[in-house]
Structures are given as structure tokens and as C-alpha cells.
Amino acid sequence: MTKTAVVTGASSGIGAATARRLAAEGYRVVLVARRKERLEALAAEIESTQSGASAQAVALDVTDAEAIKAFAAGLESCDVLVNNAGGAIGADPVAGADPGDWRSMFETNVLGALNFTQALLPKLIASGEGTVVMLTSTAGHIAYENGAGYAASKHAMHAMTATLRLELFDQPVRVIEIAPGMVMTDEFSVKRFGGDADKAASVYAGVPGPLLAEDVADCIAWSVTRPAHVNVDLMIVRPRAQAAQHKVYRVAE
């Protein structure tokens, strides 16, 4: 029987790359995000370029708990849940941060992951070999200036992941955390800086070989496809040029 993987935030970036990769690994992928047109285009691409692949587009807001419950009730089975939806908003010091930005990040990054985990956990357990993947960040393990809101939300996801693993110790469900460092995608930094493409580009300026969405998708797929008794508790993955959160090698341009 073909296994089913639900990927949130699948309309772009790491989510889209993960959906493609899991489909290539033989999973039936359920693509979840708000942008229906993008999801449908990705589902069509997956089915047309990968022989025998099955992809379903589902337009959902990860903060809508009731809609997620209805979605879960209509899903026949679920073997893998990838909680990828989320993002960063703003780059202000704590003293000047917009509480609305923090609220939005917590609702999407933290409560979004909570909503999907709660709704799909019964089916993950019923599968006999369920897997929950939490996409956090190196920001969930170390703080840095002007990033408190995002870091706080990712620290919360890290805590939720560790707690869930303890609570499910006697259930057939793995709980995996993937924490990427510097990843260059089309939208992440642009959204963070309110659409300022120049500021977004400056994040990666001169960095030889930042991670790409496909690199993170590769890590997710490798973790998910280990034998069922193997749990990758935590994988921190950075580009070689990023030795630590604050230590990044850049080539003069």
C-alpha cells in the first residue's frame, strides 16, 4: 500500500522541494498551503514528471484549526507529516518589535504545527510506522540580534518537538527535528524584509554555496526513509560557509 505524506507550506521553497522528493521516494503527497493555484501547478508537475506519482493539492490555512480537523477527518490515512509551514517577519530589536509580527509568527510557526499534529496524530499512530517532521531552524537553538520573534517561535517548536517525542515514547511514531541554517529560497528573506528584494539579497551576498531548498528536502527524505526503528532526533544542517550563526564566510564582490 502506498504511504501518504502531508507537507504543509508546500507552495514554495523547502515545502515544494520536499513534496517533489517524497513523491520520488514513492509517497503519495498531499500538498497543503494557502495558495491553491501554486499547489495545483506543483501537483500537476509531480504527476507529469514522475512516473506513477500521486499528488493532491489542498488549500488550507495552518491557523484554521477547524478546517484542519475537517481535512484530517477526510484523509484516509497518513504516514508522514512534515510541519514546514512558517516564516520570519521583521528584523527589529526587541525594544522596537511589532507585537503583531510576533503574533503572526507564533500562530503560523507554532500553532500551525500544533494544529496539524493534533489533527493527524491518530492516523499517524494507526499507520503503525508514523513520522512527524518538524522544520525548525538553527534560530531555534541560538538567539541573535534583531531576530527575537522568529527565534522565540522556533525555540517553541524545538520544545514542542522534544516534548512530543517524550509523550509518544510508547507509540509507533517517530518525531524528527530538522534545523536548517542559511537556506536561500525565493521567498523567505523577501517576506522577512517586507518585500525589499535588496535587503533579502544582502543576507546571502558573497556566501559561496548557501543551502538550497533541495538540500533540506534531501535531509528530510533521508530521515523519513530510515528503517522505522531509527529516529533522527535532531539534524542541524548548515552550508559549509556558515560555521555558526554569526560566523559566515563571504567572498568580496
Secondary structure in CASP SS format (residue, H / E / C, confidence):
PFRMAT SS
TARGET T0000
AUTHOR 0000-0000-0000
METHOD secondary structure of the structure
MODEL  1
M C 1.00
T C 1.00
K C 1.00
T E 1.00
A E 1.00
V E 1.00
V E 1.00
T E 1.00
G C 1.00
A C 1.00
S C 1.00
S C 1.00
G H 1.00
I H 1.00
G H 1.00
A H 1.00
A H 1.00
T H 1.00
A H 1.00
R H 1.00
R H 1.00
L H 1.00
A H 1.00
A H 1.00
E C 1.00
G C 1.00
Y C 1.00
R E 1.00
V E 1.00
V E 1.00
L E 1.00
V E 1.00
A E 1.00
R C 1.00
R C 1.00
K H 1.00
E H 1.00
R H 1.00
L H 1.00
E H 1.00
A H 1.00
L H 1.00
A H 1.00
A H 1.00
E H 1.00
I H 1.00
E H 1.00
S H 1.00
T H 1.00
Q C 1.00
S C 1.00
G C 1.00
A C 1.00
S C 1.00
A E 1.00
Q E 1.00
A E 1.00
V E 1.00
A E 1.00
L C 1.00
D C 1.00
V C 1.00
T C 1.00
D C 1.00
A H 1.00
E H 1.00
A H 1.00
I H 1.00
K H 1.00
A H 1.00
F H 1.00
A H 1.00
A H 1.00
G C 1.00
L C 1.00
E C 1.00
S C 1.00
C C 1.00
D C 1.00
V E 1.00
L E 1.00
V E 1.00
N E 1.00
N C 1.00
A C 1.00
G C 1.00
G C 1.00
A C 1.00
I C 1.00
G C 1.00
A C 1.00
D C 1.00
P C 1.00
V H 1.00
A H 1.00
G H 1.00
A C 1.00
D C 1.00
P H 1.00
G H 1.00
D H 1.00
W H 1.00
R H 1.00
S H 1.00
M H 1.00
F H 1.00
E H 1.00
T H 1.00
N H 1.00
V H 1.00
L H 1.00
G H 1.00
A H 1.00
L H 1.00
N H 1.00
F H 1.00
T H 1.00
Q H 1.00
A H 1.00
L H 1.00
L H 1.00
P H 1.00
K H 1.00
L H 1.00
I H 1.00
A H 1.00
S C 1.00
G C 1.00
E C 1.00
G E 1.00
T E 1.00
V E 1.00
V E 1.00
M E 1.00
L E 1.00
T C 1.00
S C 1.00
T H 1.00
A H 1.00
G H 1.00
H C 1.00
I C 1.00
A C 1.00
Y C 1.00
E C 1.00
N C 1.00
G C 1.00
A H 1.00
G H 1.00
Y H 1.00
A H 1.00
A H 1.00
S H 1.00
K H 1.00
H H 1.00
A H 1.00
M H 1.00
H H 1.00
A H 1.00
M H 1.00
T H 1.00
A H 1.00
T H 1.00
L H 1.00
R H 1.00
L H 1.00
E H 1.00
L C 1.00
F C 1.00
D C 1.00
Q C 1.00
P C 1.00
V E 1.00
R E 1.00
V E 1.00
I E 1.00
E E 1.00
I E 1.00
A E 1.00
P E 1.00
G C 1.00
M C 1.00
V E 1.00
M E 1.00
T C 1.00
D C 1.00
E C 1.00
F H 1.00
S H 1.00
V H 1.00
K H 1.00
R H 1.00
F C 1.00
G C 1.00
G C 1.00
D C 1.00
A H 1.00
D H 1.00
K H 1.00
A H 1.00
A H 1.00
S H 1.00
V H 1.00
Y H 1.00
A C 1.00
G C 1.00
V C 1.00
P C 1.00
G C 1.00
P C 1.00
L E 1.00
L E 1.00
A H 1.00
E H 1.00
D H 1.00
V H 1.00
A H 1.00
D H 1.00
C H 1.00
I H 1.00
A H 1.00
W H 1.00
S H 1.00
V H 1.00
T C 1.00
R C 1.00
P C 1.00
A C 1.00
H C 1.00
V C 1.00
N C 1.00
V C 1.00
D C 1.00
L E 1.00
M E 1.00
I E 1.00
V E 1.00
R C 1.00
P C 1.00
R C 1.00
A C 1.00
Q E 1.00
A E 1.00
A E 1.00
Q C 1.00
H C 1.00
K E 1.00
V E 1.00
Y C 1.00
R C 1.00
V C 1.00
A C 1.00
E C 1.00
END
